[in-house]
Amino acid sequence: MGAGAMGEIKHLVVVKFKEGVVVEDIVKGMEKLVSEVDLVKSFAWGQDSEGPEMLTQGFTHSFSMTFDKKEDYAAFQSHPNHVEYSATFSAAIEKIVVLCFPSVRVKPSA
């Protein structure tokens, strides 16, 4: 890839929540967190509605954050609000997959 081909940093979290967890409370907490921390450029989340069980492997929700650069992501990881919320989030999770990667935009948003 040429210079400038890689862009912002994506932080993708895919989870299966523990039985009995009130997912709406977890989502509200995540929305509050990202609204309080300016390092987060964008945030989106969703719940699986179409994936076959054999492919989803029990994972039900995904959360995606975008950062301008890896230094912003690193600063977010140690931000006091993130550290505090991570304890609540982690306690609610049965299974998790986390990927952090430089985003390569192929087709821009419309």
Jmol script that loads the backbone (N, CA, C; Angstrom):
load data "model"
ATOM      1  N   MET A   1       0.834  -1.186   0.000  1.00  0.00           N
ATOM      2  CA  MET A   1       0.000   0.000   0.000  1.00  0.00           C
ATOM      3  C   MET A   1       0.871   1.239   0.000  1.00  0.00           C
ATOM      4  N   GLY A   2       0.399   2.238  -0.684  1.00  0.00           N
ATOM      5  CA  GLY A   2       1.147   3.476  -0.734  1.00  0.00           C
ATOM      6  C   GLY A   2       0.946   4.303   0.515  1.00  0.00           C
ATOM      7  N   ALA A   3       1.731   5.340   0.647  1.00  0.00           N
ATOM      8  CA  ALA A   3       1.611   6.232   1.801  1.00  0.00           C
ATOM      9  C   ALA A   3       0.213   6.826   1.854  1.00  0.00           C
ATOM     10  N   GLY A   4      -0.348   6.851   3.021  1.00  0.00           N
ATOM     11  CA  GLY A   4      -1.673   7.429   3.192  1.00  0.00           C
ATOM     12  C   GLY A   4      -2.805   6.457   2.910  1.00  0.00           C
ATOM     13  N   ALA A   5      -2.485   5.224   2.505  1.00  0.00           N
ATOM     14  CA  ALA A   5      -3.530   4.263   2.180  1.00  0.00           C
ATOM     15  C   ALA A   5      -4.271   3.814   3.436  1.00  0.00           C
ATOM     16  N   MET A   6      -3.561   3.765   4.557  1.00  0.00           N
ATOM     17  CA  MET A   6      -4.218   3.357   5.786  1.00  0.00           C
ATOM     18  C   MET A   6      -4.704   4.602   6.511  1.00  0.00           C
ATOM     19  N   GLY A   7      -5.873   4.473   7.094  1.00  0.00           N
ATOM     20  CA  GLY A   7      -6.452   5.642   7.733  1.00  0.00           C
ATOM     21  C   GLY A   7      -6.627   5.466   9.215  1.00  0.00           C
ATOM     22  N   GLU A   8      -7.808   5.777   9.627  1.00  0.00           N
ATOM     23  CA  GLU A   8      -8.138   5.758  11.039  1.00  0.00           C
ATOM     24  C   GLU A   8      -8.048   4.351  11.638  1.00  0.00           C
ATOM     25  N   ILE A   9      -8.099   4.304  12.957  1.00  0.00           N
ATOM     26  CA  ILE A   9      -8.031   3.036  13.687  1.00  0.00           C
ATOM     27  C   ILE A   9      -9.444   2.606  14.069  1.00  0.00           C
ATOM     28  N   LYS A  10      -9.780   1.378  13.762  1.00  0.00           N
ATOM     29  CA  LYS A  10     -11.068   0.792  14.143  1.00  0.00           C
ATOM     30  C   LYS A  10     -10.854  -0.122  15.340  1.00  0.00           C
ATOM     31  N   HIS A  11     -11.778  -0.056  16.284  1.00  0.00           N
ATOM     32  CA  HIS A  11     -11.784  -0.916  17.472  1.00  0.00           C
ATOM     33  C   HIS A  11     -13.119  -1.655  17.416  1.00  0.00           C
ATOM     34  N   LEU A  12     -13.066  -2.943  17.118  1.00  0.00           N
ATOM     35  CA  LEU A  12     -14.262  -3.746  16.935  1.00  0.00           C
ATOM     36  C   LEU A  12     -14.361  -4.769  18.056  1.00  0.00           C
ATOM     37  N   VAL A  13     -15.494  -4.771  18.743  1.00  0.00           N
ATOM     38  CA  VAL A  13     -15.745  -5.687  19.855  1.00  0.00           C
ATOM     39  C   VAL A  13     -16.999  -6.476  19.530  1.00  0.00           C
ATOM     40  N   VAL A  14     -16.893  -7.803  19.570  1.00  0.00           N
ATOM     41  CA  VAL A  14     -18.029  -8.686  19.323  1.00  0.00           C
ATOM     42  C   VAL A  14     -18.225  -9.521  20.586  1.00  0.00           C
ATOM     43  N   VAL A  15     -19.462  -9.548  21.112  1.00  0.00           N
ATOM     44  CA  VAL A  15     -19.685 -10.180  22.405  1.00  0.00           C
ATOM     45  C   VAL A  15     -20.918 -11.074  22.421  1.00  0.00           C
ATOM     46  N   LYS A  16     -20.903 -11.964  23.396  1.00  0.00           N
ATOM     47  CA  LYS A  16     -22.089 -12.687  23.835  1.00  0.00           C
ATOM     48  C   LYS A  16     -22.232 -12.324  25.305  1.00  0.00           C
ATOM     49  N   PHE A  17     -23.358 -11.732  25.656  1.00  0.00           N
ATOM     50  CA  PHE A  17     -23.583 -11.340  27.039  1.00  0.00           C
ATOM     51  C   PHE A  17     -24.017 -12.532  27.877  1.00  0.00           C
ATOM     52  N   LYS A  18     -23.726 -12.446  29.163  1.00  0.00           N
ATOM     53  CA  LYS A  18     -24.161 -13.477  30.103  1.00  0.00           C
ATOM     54  C   LYS A  18     -25.679 -13.478  30.198  1.00  0.00           C
ATOM     55  N   GLU A  19     -26.228 -14.636  30.532  1.00  0.00           N
ATOM     56  CA  GLU A  19     -27.669 -14.769  30.751  1.00  0.00           C
ATOM     57  C   GLU A  19     -28.104 -13.780  31.830  1.00  0.00           C
ATOM     58  N   GLY A  20     -29.224 -13.094  31.598  1.00  0.00           N
ATOM     59  CA  GLY A  20     -29.779 -12.179  32.594  1.00  0.00           C
ATOM     60  C   GLY A  20     -29.249 -10.761  32.536  1.00  0.00           C
ATOM     61  N   VAL A  21     -28.256 -10.496  31.696  1.00  0.00           N
ATOM     62  CA  VAL A  21     -27.715  -9.141  31.580  1.00  0.00           C
ATOM     63  C   VAL A  21     -28.744  -8.251  30.879  1.00  0.00           C
ATOM     64  N   VAL A  22     -28.943  -7.053  31.400  1.00  0.00           N
ATOM     65  CA  VAL A  22     -29.833  -6.084  30.756  1.00  0.00           C
ATOM     66  C   VAL A  22     -28.994  -5.322  29.724  1.00  0.00           C
ATOM     67  N   VAL A  23     -29.084  -5.794  28.489  1.00  0.00           N
ATOM     68  CA  VAL A  23     -28.230  -5.265  27.420  1.00  0.00           C
ATOM     69  C   VAL A  23     -28.451  -3.771  27.224  1.00  0.00           C
ATOM     70  N   GLU A  24     -29.685  -3.312  27.371  1.00  0.00           N
ATOM     71  CA  GLU A  24     -29.968  -1.885  27.191  1.00  0.00           C
ATOM     72  C   GLU A  24     -29.147  -1.027  28.148  1.00  0.00           C
ATOM     73  N   ASP A  25     -28.945  -1.515  29.375  1.00  0.00           N
ATOM     74  CA  ASP A  25     -28.127  -0.773  30.342  1.00  0.00           C
ATOM     75  C   ASP A  25     -26.667  -0.720  29.905  1.00  0.00           C
ATOM     76  N   ILE A  26     -26.185  -1.824  29.363  1.00  0.00           N
ATOM     77  CA  ILE A  26     -24.798  -1.876  28.890  1.00  0.00           C
ATOM     78  C   ILE A  26     -24.615  -0.909  27.720  1.00  0.00           C
ATOM     79  N   VAL A  27     -25.566  -0.914  26.801  1.00  0.00           N
ATOM     80  CA  VAL A  27     -25.482  -0.029  25.637  1.00  0.00           C
ATOM     81  C   VAL A  27     -25.547   1.435  26.069  1.00  0.00           C
ATOM     82  N   LYS A  28     -26.440   1.755  26.995  1.00  0.00           N
ATOM     83  CA  LYS A  28     -26.529   3.139  27.493  1.00  0.00           C
ATOM     84  C   LYS A  28     -25.205   3.565  28.128  1.00  0.00           C
ATOM     85  N   GLY A  29     -24.587   2.663  28.878  1.00  0.00           N
ATOM     86  CA  GLY A  29     -23.297   2.965  29.483  1.00  0.00           C
ATOM     87  C   GLY A  29     -22.221   3.211  28.444  1.00  0.00           C
ATOM     88  N   MET A  30     -22.239   2.406  27.373  1.00  0.00           N
ATOM     89  CA  MET A  30     -21.268   2.583  26.289  1.00  0.00           C
ATOM     90  C   MET A  30     -21.506   3.912  25.573  1.00  0.00           C
ATOM     91  N   GLU A  31     -22.759   4.230  25.314  1.00  0.00           N
ATOM     92  CA  GLU A  31     -23.079   5.503  24.653  1.00  0.00           C
ATOM     93  C   GLU A  31     -22.636   6.691  25.513  1.00  0.00           C
ATOM     94  N   LYS A  32     -22.830   6.586  26.822  1.00  0.00           N
ATOM     95  CA  LYS A  32     -22.390   7.641  27.740  1.00  0.00           C
ATOM     96  C   LYS A  32     -20.869   7.778  27.695  1.00  0.00           C
ATOM     97  N   LEU A  33     -20.177   6.645  27.729  1.00  0.00           N
ATOM     98  CA  LEU A  33     -18.714   6.654  27.683  1.00  0.00           C
ATOM     99  C   LEU A  33     -18.201   7.368  26.441  1.00  0.00           C
ATOM    100  N   VAL A  34     -18.678   6.971  25.273  1.00  0.00           N
ATOM    101  CA  VAL A  34     -18.137   7.559  24.038  1.00  0.00           C
ATOM    102  C   VAL A  34     -18.531   9.025  23.887  1.00  0.00           C
ATOM    103  N   SER A  35     -19.653   9.427  24.500  1.00  0.00           N
ATOM    104  CA  SER A  35     -20.034  10.845  24.427  1.00  0.00           C
ATOM    105  C   SER A  35     -19.147  11.705  25.326  1.00  0.00           C
ATOM    106  N   GLU A  36     -18.557  11.100  26.347  1.00  0.00           N
ATOM    107  CA  GLU A  36     -17.714  11.832  27.297  1.00  0.00           C
ATOM    108  C   GLU A  36     -16.238  11.881  26.888  1.00  0.00           C
ATOM    109  N   VAL A  37     -15.838  11.031  25.954  1.00  0.00           N
ATOM    110  CA  VAL A  37     -14.424  10.942  25.582  1.00  0.00           C
ATOM    111  C   VAL A  37     -14.265  11.396  24.128  1.00  0.00           C
ATOM    112  N   ASP A  38     -13.682  12.583  23.958  1.00  0.00           N
ATOM    113  CA  ASP A  38     -13.550  13.171  22.624  1.00  0.00           C
ATOM    114  C   ASP A  38     -12.609  12.412  21.691  1.00  0.00           C
ATOM    115  N   LEU A  39     -11.792  11.527  22.243  1.00  0.00           N
ATOM    116  CA  LEU A  39     -10.873  10.750  21.404  1.00  0.00           C
ATOM    117  C   LEU A  39     -11.624   9.824  20.448  1.00  0.00           C
ATOM    118  N   VAL A  40     -12.848   9.449  20.799  1.00  0.00           N
ATOM    119  CA  VAL A  40     -13.664   8.563  19.964  1.00  0.00           C
ATOM    120  C   VAL A  40     -14.284   9.399  18.854  1.00  0.00           C
ATOM    121  N   LYS A  41     -13.877   9.093  17.617  1.00  0.00           N
ATOM    122  CA  LYS A  41     -14.353   9.856  16.456  1.00  0.00           C
ATOM    123  C   LYS A  41     -15.774   9.455  16.081  1.00  0.00           C
ATOM    124  N   SER A  42     -16.051   8.141  16.145  1.00  0.00           N
ATOM    125  CA  SER A  42     -17.400   7.657  15.865  1.00  0.00           C
ATOM    126  C   SER A  42     -17.639   6.362  16.625  1.00  0.00           C
ATOM    127  N   PHE A  43     -18.919   6.044  16.811  1.00  0.00           N
ATOM    128  CA  PHE A  43     -19.317   4.850  17.540  1.00  0.00           C
ATOM    129  C   PHE A  43     -20.588   4.297  16.916  1.00  0.00           C
ATOM    130  N   ALA A  44     -20.624   2.993  16.752  1.00  0.00           N
ATOM    131  CA  ALA A  44     -21.829   2.318  16.251  1.00  0.00           C
ATOM    132  C   ALA A  44     -21.935   0.970  16.940  1.00  0.00           C
ATOM    133  N   TRP A  45     -23.153   0.494  17.079  1.00  0.00           N
ATOM    134  CA  TRP A  45     -23.346  -0.827  17.670  1.00  0.00           C
ATOM    135  C   TRP A  45     -24.527  -1.485  16.972  1.00  0.00           C
ATOM    136  N   GLY A  46     -24.616  -2.797  17.114  1.00  0.00           N
ATOM    137  CA  GLY A  46     -25.736  -3.517  16.527  1.00  0.00           C
ATOM    138  C   GLY A  46     -25.897  -4.884  17.156  1.00  0.00           C
ATOM    139  N   GLN A  47     -27.080  -5.432  16.954  1.00  0.00           N
ATOM    140  CA  GLN A  47     -27.403  -6.767  17.445  1.00  0.00           C
ATOM    141  C   GLN A  47     -27.658  -7.665  16.251  1.00  0.00           C
ATOM    142  N   ASP A  48     -27.073  -8.851  16.276  1.00  0.00           N
ATOM    143  CA  ASP A  48     -27.252  -9.791  15.180  1.00  0.00           C
ATOM    144  C   ASP A  48     -28.720 -10.139  15.021  1.00  0.00           C
ATOM    145  N   SER A  49     -29.173 -10.163  13.780  1.00  0.00           N
ATOM    146  CA  SER A  49     -30.563 -10.528  13.520  1.00  0.00           C
ATOM    147  C   SER A  49     -30.695 -11.547  12.396  1.00  0.00           C
ATOM    148  N   GLU A  50     -29.622 -11.785  11.669  1.00  0.00           N
ATOM    149  CA  GLU A  50     -29.711 -12.635  10.485  1.00  0.00           C
ATOM    150  C   GLU A  50     -28.722 -13.790  10.449  1.00  0.00           C
ATOM    151  N   GLY A  51     -27.685 -13.748  11.279  1.00  0.00           N
ATOM    152  CA  GLY A  51     -26.620 -14.735  11.164  1.00  0.00           C
ATOM    153  C   GLY A  51     -27.027 -16.126  11.631  1.00  0.00           C
ATOM    154  N   PRO A  52     -26.678 -17.147  10.845  1.00  0.00           N
ATOM    155  CA  PRO A  52     -26.934 -18.521  11.276  1.00  0.00           C
ATOM    156  C   PRO A  52     -26.074 -18.859  12.500  1.00  0.00           C
ATOM    157  N   GLU A  53     -26.640 -19.584  13.462  1.00  0.00           N
ATOM    158  CA  GLU A  53     -25.961 -19.913  14.717  1.00  0.00           C
ATOM    159  C   GLU A  53     -24.570 -20.497  14.487  1.00  0.00           C
ATOM    160  N   MET A  54     -24.427 -21.353  13.480  1.00  0.00           N
ATOM    161  CA  MET A  54     -23.111 -21.970  13.260  1.00  0.00           C
ATOM    162  C   MET A  54     -22.054 -20.942  12.858  1.00  0.00           C
ATOM    163  N   LEU A  55     -22.483 -19.822  12.325  1.00  0.00           N
ATOM    164  CA  LEU A  55     -21.534 -18.775  11.950  1.00  0.00           C
ATOM    165  C   LEU A  55     -21.361 -17.733  13.044  1.00  0.00           C
ATOM    166  N   THR A  56     -22.411 -17.426  13.781  1.00  0.00           N
ATOM    167  CA  THR A  56     -22.298 -16.414  14.840  1.00  0.00           C
ATOM    168  C   THR A  56     -21.630 -16.972  16.083  1.00  0.00           C
ATOM    169  N   GLN A  57     -21.644 -18.295  16.249  1.00  0.00           N
ATOM    170  CA  GLN A  57     -21.016 -18.968  17.390  1.00  0.00           C
ATOM    171  C   GLN A  57     -21.510 -18.412  18.726  1.00  0.00           C
ATOM    172  N   GLY A  58     -22.761 -17.961  18.755  1.00  0.00           N
ATOM    173  CA  GLY A  58     -23.344 -17.455  19.988  1.00  0.00           C
ATOM    174  C   GLY A  58     -23.134 -15.970  20.234  1.00  0.00           C
ATOM    175  N   PHE A  59     -22.294 -15.319  19.446  1.00  0.00           N
ATOM    176  CA  PHE A  59     -22.088 -13.880  19.600  1.00  0.00           C
ATOM    177  C   PHE A  59     -23.345 -13.150  19.139  1.00  0.00           C
ATOM    178  N   THR A  60     -23.727 -12.121  19.877  1.00  0.00           N
ATOM    179  CA  THR A  60     -24.991 -11.448  19.596  1.00  0.00           C
ATOM    180  C   THR A  60     -24.875  -9.961  19.285  1.00  0.00           C
ATOM    181  N   HIS A  61     -23.845  -9.288  19.784  1.00  0.00           N
ATOM    182  CA  HIS A  61     -23.736  -7.841  19.646  1.00  0.00           C
ATOM    183  C   HIS A  61     -22.342  -7.438  19.186  1.00  0.00           C
ATOM    184  N   SER A  62     -22.296  -6.343  18.433  1.00  0.00           N
ATOM    185  CA  SER A  62     -21.000  -5.786  18.058  1.00  0.00           C
ATOM    186  C   SER A  62     -20.986  -4.290  18.359  1.00  0.00           C
ATOM    187  N   PHE A  63     -19.802  -3.819  18.689  1.00  0.00           N
ATOM    188  CA  PHE A  63     -19.572  -2.415  18.998  1.00  0.00           C
ATOM    189  C   PHE A  63     -18.352  -1.978  18.207  1.00  0.00           C
ATOM    190  N   SER A  64     -18.453  -0.846  17.531  1.00  0.00           N
ATOM    191  CA  SER A  64     -17.355  -0.364  16.703  1.00  0.00           C
ATOM    192  C   SER A  64     -17.056   1.095  17.032  1.00  0.00           C
ATOM    193  N   MET A  65     -15.795   1.356  17.303  1.00  0.00           N
ATOM    194  CA  MET A  65     -15.343   2.722  17.548  1.00  0.00           C
ATOM    195  C   MET A  65     -14.270   3.062  16.531  1.00  0.00           C
ATOM    196  N   THR A  66     -14.228   4.331  16.174  1.00  0.00           N
ATOM    197  CA  THR A  66     -13.225   4.818  15.239  1.00  0.00           C
ATOM    198  C   THR A  66     -12.404   5.897  15.926  1.00  0.00           C
ATOM    199  N   PHE A  67     -11.094   5.814  15.718  1.00  0.00           N
ATOM    200  CA  PHE A  67     -10.151   6.804  16.256  1.00  0.00           C
ATOM    201  C   PHE A  67      -9.340   7.366  15.098  1.00  0.00           C
ATOM    202  N   ASP A  68      -8.926   8.633  15.210  1.00  0.00           N
ATOM    203  CA  ASP A  68      -8.135   9.253  14.140  1.00  0.00           C
ATOM    204  C   ASP A  68      -6.777   8.588  13.953  1.00  0.00           C
ATOM    205  N   LYS A  69      -6.168   8.155  15.062  1.00  0.00           N
ATOM    206  CA  LYS A  69      -4.833   7.565  14.981  1.00  0.00           C
ATOM    207  C   LYS A  69      -4.620   6.622  16.147  1.00  0.00           C
ATOM    208  N   LYS A  70      -3.582   5.778  16.054  1.00  0.00           N
ATOM    209  CA  LYS A  70      -3.351   4.765  17.085  1.00  0.00           C
ATOM    210  C   LYS A  70      -3.050   5.386  18.442  1.00  0.00           C
ATOM    211  N   GLU A  71      -2.463   6.577  18.458  1.00  0.00           N
ATOM    212  CA  GLU A  71      -2.189   7.249  19.729  1.00  0.00           C
ATOM    213  C   GLU A  71      -3.488   7.613  20.450  1.00  0.00           C
ATOM    214  N   ASP A  72      -4.516   7.976  19.687  1.00  0.00           N
ATOM    215  CA  ASP A  72      -5.821   8.283  20.290  1.00  0.00           C
ATOM    216  C   ASP A  72      -6.435   7.018  20.886  1.00  0.00           C
ATOM    217  N   TYR A  73      -6.292   5.901  20.182  1.00  0.00           N
ATOM    218  CA  TYR A  73      -6.806   4.633  20.709  1.00  0.00           C
ATOM    219  C   TYR A  73      -6.073   4.257  22.000  1.00  0.00           C
ATOM    220  N   ALA A  74      -4.763   4.409  22.000  1.00  0.00           N
ATOM    221  CA  ALA A  74      -3.967   4.096  23.190  1.00  0.00           C
ATOM    222  C   ALA A  74      -4.383   4.990  24.364  1.00  0.00           C
ATOM    223  N   ALA A  75      -4.605   6.259  24.101  1.00  0.00           N
ATOM    224  CA  ALA A  75      -5.029   7.187  25.155  1.00  0.00           C
ATOM    225  C   ALA A  75      -6.424   6.820  25.666  1.00  0.00           C
ATOM    226  N   PHE A  76      -7.295   6.363  24.784  1.00  0.00           N
ATOM    227  CA  PHE A  76      -8.635   5.935  25.183  1.00  0.00           C
ATOM    228  C   PHE A  76      -8.554   4.734  26.124  1.00  0.00           C
ATOM    229  N   GLN A  77      -7.678   3.796  25.811  1.00  0.00           N
ATOM    230  CA  GLN A  77      -7.543   2.588  26.629  1.00  0.00           C
ATOM    231  C   GLN A  77      -7.212   2.920  28.084  1.00  0.00           C
ATOM    232  N   SER A  78      -6.426   3.963  28.299  1.00  0.00           N
ATOM    233  CA  SER A  78      -6.035   4.321  29.664  1.00  0.00           C
ATOM    234  C   SER A  78      -6.862   5.467  30.250  1.00  0.00           C
ATOM    235  N   HIS A  79      -7.826   5.976  29.494  1.00  0.00           N
ATOM    236  CA  HIS A  79      -8.684   7.062  29.982  1.00  0.00           C
ATOM    237  C   HIS A  79      -9.465   6.568  31.207  1.00  0.00           C
ATOM    238  N   PRO A  80      -9.536   7.355  32.269  1.00  0.00           N
ATOM    239  CA  PRO A  80     -10.222   6.911  33.502  1.00  0.00           C
ATOM    240  C   PRO A  80     -11.670   6.463  33.278  1.00  0.00           C
ATOM    241  N   ASN A  81     -12.403   7.133  32.398  1.00  0.00           N
ATOM    242  CA  ASN A  81     -13.794   6.739  32.117  1.00  0.00           C
ATOM    243  C   ASN A  81     -13.849   5.353  31.478  1.00  0.00           C
ATOM    244  N   HIS A  82     -12.906   5.069  30.571  1.00  0.00           N
ATOM    245  CA  HIS A  82     -12.866   3.756  29.919  1.00  0.00           C
ATOM    246  C   HIS A  82     -12.481   2.679  30.923  1.00  0.00           C
ATOM    247  N   VAL A  83     -11.488   2.961  31.743  1.00  0.00           N
ATOM    248  CA  VAL A  83     -11.037   1.988  32.744  1.00  0.00           C
ATOM    249  C   VAL A  83     -12.197   1.645  33.679  1.00  0.00           C
ATOM    250  N   GLU A  84     -12.922   2.666  34.120  1.00  0.00           N
ATOM    251  CA  GLU A  84     -14.049   2.451  35.029  1.00  0.00           C
ATOM    252  C   GLU A  84     -15.155   1.641  34.345  1.00  0.00           C
ATOM    253  N   TYR A  85     -15.523   2.014  33.115  1.00  0.00           N
ATOM    254  CA  TYR A  85     -16.618   1.321  32.427  1.00  0.00           C
ATOM    255  C   TYR A  85     -16.229  -0.106  32.036  1.00  0.00           C
ATOM    256  N   SER A  86     -14.968  -0.339  31.761  1.00  0.00           N
ATOM    257  CA  SER A  86     -14.516  -1.676  31.354  1.00  0.00           C
ATOM    258  C   SER A  86     -14.844  -2.739  32.392  1.00  0.00           C
ATOM    259  N   ALA A  87     -14.806  -2.390  33.662  1.00  0.00           N
ATOM    260  CA  ALA A  87     -15.132  -3.355  34.725  1.00  0.00           C
ATOM    261  C   ALA A  87     -16.589  -3.789  34.615  1.00  0.00           C
ATOM    262  N   THR A  88     -17.483  -2.833  34.396  1.00  0.00           N
ATOM    263  CA  THR A  88     -18.913  -3.143  34.230  1.00  0.00           C
ATOM    264  C   THR A  88     -19.140  -3.968  32.978  1.00  0.00           C
ATOM    265  N   PHE A  89     -18.527  -3.544  31.882  1.00  0.00           N
ATOM    266  CA  PHE A  89     -18.697  -4.231  30.597  1.00  0.00           C
ATOM    267  C   PHE A  89     -18.163  -5.660  30.684  1.00  0.00           C
ATOM    268  N   SER A  90     -16.975  -5.825  31.226  1.00  0.00           N
ATOM    269  CA  SER A  90     -16.350  -7.150  31.326  1.00  0.00           C
ATOM    270  C   SER A  90     -17.168  -8.107  32.176  1.00  0.00           C
ATOM    271  N   ALA A  91     -17.778  -7.597  33.236  1.00  0.00           N
ATOM    272  CA  ALA A  91     -18.575  -8.447  34.125  1.00  0.00           C
ATOM    273  C   ALA A  91     -19.829  -8.976  33.442  1.00  0.00           C
ATOM    274  N   ALA A  92     -20.272  -8.313  32.367  1.00  0.00           N
ATOM    275  CA  ALA A  92     -21.500  -8.694  31.673  1.00  0.00           C
ATOM    276  C   ALA A  92     -21.264  -9.676  30.527  1.00  0.00           C
ATOM    277  N   ILE A  93     -20.012  -9.970  30.225  1.00  0.00           N
ATOM    278  CA  ILE A  93     -19.666 -10.716  29.018  1.00  0.00           C
ATOM    279  C   ILE A  93     -19.372 -12.189  29.294  1.00  0.00           C
ATOM    280  N   GLU A  94     -19.973 -13.023  28.460  1.00  0.00           N
ATOM    281  CA  GLU A  94     -19.657 -14.450  28.500  1.00  0.00           C
ATOM    282  C   GLU A  94     -18.513 -14.777  27.543  1.00  0.00           C
ATOM    283  N   LYS A  95     -18.590 -14.206  26.322  1.00  0.00           N
ATOM    284  CA  LYS A  95     -17.533 -14.414  25.313  1.00  0.00           C
ATOM    285  C   LYS A  95     -17.278 -13.088  24.611  1.00  0.00           C
ATOM    286  N   ILE A  96     -16.018 -12.907  24.184  1.00  0.00           N
ATOM    287  CA  ILE A  96     -15.661 -11.648  23.509  1.00  0.00           C
ATOM    288  C   ILE A  96     -14.562 -11.885  22.481  1.00  0.00           C
ATOM    289  N   VAL A  97     -14.630 -11.120  21.403  1.00  0.00           N
ATOM    290  CA  VAL A  97     -13.559 -11.031  20.416  1.00  0.00           C
ATOM    291  C   VAL A  97     -13.303  -9.545  20.208  1.00  0.00           C
ATOM    292  N   VAL A  98     -12.032  -9.143  20.245  1.00  0.00           N
ATOM    293  CA  VAL A  98     -11.668  -7.740  20.050  1.00  0.00           C
ATOM    294  C   VAL A  98     -10.629  -7.659  18.938  1.00  0.00           C
ATOM    295  N   LEU A  99     -10.886  -6.778  17.990  1.00  0.00           N
ATOM    296  CA  LEU A  99      -9.933  -6.506  16.918  1.00  0.00           C
ATOM    297  C   LEU A  99      -9.690  -5.008  16.850  1.00  0.00           C
ATOM    298  N   CYS A 100      -8.441  -4.614  16.720  1.00  0.00           N
ATOM    299  CA  CYS A 100      -8.065  -3.216  16.527  1.00  0.00           C
ATOM    300  C   CYS A 100      -7.174  -3.172  15.298  1.00  0.00           C
ATOM    301  N   PHE A 101      -7.553  -2.332  14.340  1.00  0.00           N
ATOM    302  CA  PHE A 101      -6.832  -2.367  13.070  1.00  0.00           C
ATOM    303  C   PHE A 101      -6.902  -1.025  12.367  1.00  0.00           C
ATOM    304  N   PRO A 102      -5.861  -0.729  11.557  1.00  0.00           N
ATOM    305  CA  PRO A 102      -5.928   0.471  10.725  1.00  0.00           C
ATOM    306  C   PRO A 102      -6.941   0.210   9.614  1.00  0.00           C
ATOM    307  N   SER A 103      -7.844   1.141   9.455  1.00  0.00           N
ATOM    308  CA  SER A 103      -8.903   0.990   8.473  1.00  0.00           C
ATOM    309  C   SER A 103      -8.402   1.359   7.084  1.00  0.00           C
ATOM    310  N   VAL A 104      -8.736   0.526   6.115  1.00  0.00           N
ATOM    311  CA  VAL A 104      -8.419   0.796   4.712  1.00  0.00           C
ATOM    312  C   VAL A 104      -9.746   1.025   4.006  1.00  0.00           C
ATOM    313  N   ARG A 105     -10.038   2.259   3.688  1.00  0.00           N
ATOM    314  CA  ARG A 105     -11.308   2.594   3.058  1.00  0.00           C
ATOM    315  C   ARG A 105     -11.223   2.317   1.571  1.00  0.00           C
ATOM    316  N   VAL A 106     -12.123   1.466   1.093  1.00  0.00           N
ATOM    317  CA  VAL A 106     -12.167   1.112  -0.321  1.00  0.00           C
ATOM    318  C   VAL A 106     -13.276   1.886  -1.029  1.00  0.00           C
ATOM    319  N   LYS A 107     -14.408   2.009  -0.340  1.00  0.00           N
ATOM    320  CA  LYS A 107     -15.542   2.731  -0.898  1.00  0.00           C
ATOM    321  C   LYS A 107     -16.024   3.728   0.147  1.00  0.00           C
ATOM    322  N   PRO A 108     -15.901   5.013  -0.122  1.00  0.00           N
ATOM    323  CA  PRO A 108     -16.307   6.019   0.852  1.00  0.00           C
ATOM    324  C   PRO A 108     -17.810   5.980   1.109  1.00  0.00           C
ATOM    325  N   SER A 109     -18.215   6.486   2.275  1.00  0.00           N
ATOM    326  CA  SER A 109     -19.621   6.597   2.607  1.00  0.00           C
ATOM    327  C   SER A 109     -20.302   7.525   1.607  1.00  0.00           C
ATOM    328  N   ALA A 110     -21.558   7.246   1.339  1.00  0.00           N
ATOM    329  CA  ALA A 110     -22.303   8.076   0.377  1.00  0.00           C
ATOM    330  C   ALA A 110     -22.581   9.447   0.943  1.00  0.00           C
TER     331      ALA A 110
END
end "model"
wireframe off; spacefill off
backbone 0.3
color backbone group
